[in-house]
């Protein structure tokens, strides 16, 4: 501590500065001001670059979200379309089967009607024959009764 003037306690008094210290303080204050400007520029640059990185990350996330949304939408629409086609195909098969069954039902009903008319006709014919036989027997029985009573 030989450069400065010592006070009675062995320390440098603040009022007494060596010329080197004064020059250092001036250059330090000048360099400190430029350091402050450099630091503020660095901080501004850091903030700007952090903002850019954040914006870029946000844009990337939004783009990825849009891509995924579009892919999912396409998948859903494709699946829906496929299911609609399957459903229409199944409906066509059922309608075709119903048409076939309806034709078969109509054929069976027409056959039943035809057979019932034939059966009715046959029953009427048999009824007439039975009535003729009964009349014939009844007429013969009356003849027998008349001949027996004579």
C-alpha positions in Angstrom: 0.0 0.0 0.0 2.8 2.3 -0.8 1.0 4.2 -3.5 -1.5 6.1 -1.5 -1.3 8.3 1.6 -2.0 6.5 4.7 -4.0 7.9 7.6 -3.2 7.2 11.2 -5.1 3.9 11.1 -3.0 2.4 8.2 -5.7 2.8 5.6 -6.0 5.0 2.6 -8.3 7.9 3.1 -11.0 8.3 0.5 -10.0 11.9 -0.1 -6.5 11.0 -1.1 -6.2 9.2 -4.4 -3.2 8.5 -6.4 -3.1 9.8 -10.0 -3.2 6.2 -11.3 -6.3 5.5 -9.3 -8.0 8.6 -10.6 -7.2 7.7 -14.2 -8.4 4.2 -13.5 -11.6 5.5 -12.1 -12.2 7.7 -15.1 -11.4 4.9 -17.5 -13.5 2.5 -15.4 -16.5 4.9 -15.5 -16.1 5.3 -19.2 -15.7 1.6 -19.8 -18.4 0.9 -17.3 -20.8 3.2 -19.4 -19.8 1.4 -22.6 -20.1 -1.9 -20.7 -23.6 -0.9 -19.6 -24.5 0.0 -23.2 -23.0 -3.3 -24.4 -24.9 -5.2 -21.7 -28.2 -3.5 -22.6 -27.6 -4.3 -26.2 -26.7 -7.9 -25.4 -29.8 -8.1 -23.2 -32.0 -6.7 -26.0 -30.4 -9.1 -28.5 -31.0 -12.0 -26.1 -34.6 -10.9 -25.5 -35.2 -10.4 -29.2 -33.7 -13.8 -30.0 -35.7 -15.5 -27.2 -38.8 -13.9 -28.6 -37.9 -15.1 -32.1 -37.3 -18.6 -30.8 -40.6 -18.5 -28.9 -42.4 -17.3 -32.0 -40.7 -20.0 -34.2 -41.6 -22.6 -31.6 -45.2 -21.4 -31.4 -45.4 -21.4 -35.2 -44.0 -24.9 -35.4 -46.4 -26.2 -32.8 -49.4 -24.5 -34.6 -48.3 -26.0 -37.9 -47.9 -29.4 -36.4 -51.3 -29.0 -34.8 -52.8 -28.0 -38.1 -51.2 -31.0 -39.9 -52.4 -33.4 -37.3 -55.9 -31.9 -37.3 -56.1 -32.2 -41.1 -54.7 -35.8 -41.0 -57.2 -36.8 -38.3 -60.0 -35.0 -40.2 -59.0 -36.9 -43.4 -58.9 -40.2 -41.5 -62.4 -39.6 -40.0 -63.9 -38.6 -43.4 -62.3 -41.6 -45.0 -63.5 -44.0 -42.3 -67.0 -42.4 -42.5 -67.0 -42.8 -46.3 -65.9 -46.4 -46.1 -68.6 -47.1 -43.5 -71.2 -45.4 -45.6 -70.2 -47.6 -48.6 -70.3 -50.7 -46.4 -73.7 -49.7 -45.1 -75.1 -49.0 -48.6 -73.8 -52.3 -49.8 -75.4 -54.1 -46.9 -78.7 -52.3 -47.5 -78.7 -53.2 -51.2 -78.1 -56.8 -50.2 -81.0 -56.7 -47.7 -83.3 -55.0 -50.2 -82.4 -57.5 -52.9 -83.1 -60.3 -50.4 -86.4 -58.7 -49.4 -87.4 -58.4 -53.0 -86.6 -62.1 -53.6 -88.6 -63.1 -50.5 -91.5 -60.9 -51.6 -91.6 -62.6 -55.0 -91.4 -66.0 -53.4 -94.3 -65.0 -51.0 -96.4 -63.7 -54.0 -95.7 -67.0 -55.8 -96.7 -69.1 -52.8 -99.8 -67.0 -52.2 -100.8 -67.4 -55.8 -100.2 -71.1 -55.7 -102.2 -71.3 -52.5 -105.1 -69.4 -54.1 -105.0 -71.6 -57.2 -104.9 -74.8 -55.0 -107.7 -73.5 -52.8 -109.9 -72.9 -55.8 -109.0 -76.3 -57.2 -109.8 -77.8 -53.8 -113.0 -75.9 -53.5 -114.0 -77.1 -57.0 -113.1 -80.7 -56.1 -115.0 -80.4 -52.8 -118.1 -79.1 -54.7 -117.8 -81.9 -57.3 -117.5 -84.5 -54.5 -120.4 -82.9 -52.7 -122.6 -83.2 -55.7 -121.6 -86.8 -56.2 -122.3 -87.6 -52.6 -125.7 -85.9 -52.9 -126.4 -87.9 -56.0 -125.4 -91.1 -54.3 -127.5 -90.3 -51.3 -130.5 -89.4 -53.5 -130.0 -92.5 -55.5 -129.9 -94.7 -52.4 -132.8 -92.8 -50.9 -134.7 -93.2 -54.1 -133.8 -97.0 -54.1 -134.7 -97.2 -50.5 -138.1 -95.7 -51.2 -138.6 -98.2 -54.0 -137.7 -101.0 -51.6 -140.1 -99.7 -49.0 -142.9 -99.5 -51.5 -142.2 -103.0 -52.8 -142.0 -104.3 -49.3 -145.3 -102.8 -48.3 -147.1 -104.3 -51.2 
